[in-house]
């Protein structure tokens, strides 16, 4: 969560929000995305074997690592992948 806070200041009011408010907003955004994806894909996550979540998280980490070299171009994609990691961690 802290990494996303450092990457995406637009979600927060720097002068008013403390770290707990920022994390609360971030996790609410992650939850909103999880609900939207569940509407799109249904309960497919219920059919996955537990280690599949770890494999997907590792794939997301590898993807982020590859995008780092062009950080400016990929900033939003990196944030999206980090939020996906939060959500897969919750599902796991």
RAWOZI-V970934 format. One record per residue. N is the residue number from 0. OMEGA is omega in whole degrees, -180 to 180 (* if undefined). NEAR is the number of other C-alpha atoms within 12 Angstrom. Layout:
n->{N | N}
omega->{OMEGA | OMEGA}
near->{NEAR | NEAR}
//
This chain:
n->{0 | 1 | 2 | 3 | 4 | 5 | 6 | 7 | 8 | 9 | 10 | 11 | 12 | 13 | 14 | 15 | 16 | 17 | 18 | 19 | 20 | 21 | 22 | 23 | 24 | 25 | 26 | 27 | 28 | 29 | 30 | 31 | 32 | 33 | 34 | 35 | 36 | 37 | 38 | 39 | 40 | 41 | 42 | 43 | 44 | 45 | 46 | 47 | 48 | 49 | 50 | 51 | 52 | 53 | 54 | 55 | 56 | 57 | 58 | 59 | 60 | 61 | 62 | 63 | 64 | 65 | 66 | 67 | 68 | 69 | 70 | 71 | 72 | 73 | 74 | 75 | 76 | 77 | 78 | 79 | 80 | 81 | 82 | 83 | 84 | 85 | 86 | 87 | 88 | 89 | 90 | 91}
omega->{-177 | 179 | 179 | 178 | 179 | -177 | -170 | 179 | -176 | 179 | -167 | 172 | -172 | -175 | -175 | -173 | 170 | -174 | -178 | 175 | -180 | 179 | 178 | 179 | 179 | -179 | 173 | 177 | 178 | 179 | 178 | 179 | 179 | 178 | 179 | 179 | 178 | 175 | -179 | -172 | -178 | -178 | -180 | -179 | -180 | -179 | -176 | 174 | -173 | -178 | 177 | 179 | 179 | 179 | 180 | 178 | 178 | 178 | 179 | 179 | 179 | 179 | 178 | 179 | 179 | -179 | -176 | -177 | 176 | -172 | -176 | -180 | -171 | -174 | -178 | 177 | 177 | 179 | 179 | 179 | 177 | 177 | 175 | 178 | 177 | -176 | 177 | 177 | 178 | -179 | -178 | *}
near->{29 | 21 | 20 | 31 | 27 | 19 | 23 | 26 | 21 | 16 | 21 | 23 | 15 | 15 | 10 | 10 | 18 | 14 | 19 | 15 | 20 | 27 | 25 | 19 | 25 | 34 | 26 | 19 | 25 | 29 | 23 | 17 | 22 | 27 | 18 | 15 | 18 | 17 | 13 | 12 | 13 | 13 | 15 | 14 | 23 | 15 | 13 | 16 | 14 | 17 | 16 | 19 | 24 | 22 | 18 | 26 | 26 | 20 | 19 | 27 | 24 | 17 | 22 | 26 | 19 | 17 | 21 | 18 | 13 | 14 | 16 | 14 | 12 | 19 | 24 | 21 | 25 | 30 | 35 | 28 | 31 | 35 | 35 | 36 | 34 | 32 | 32 | 30 | 24 | 18 | 27 | 19}
//
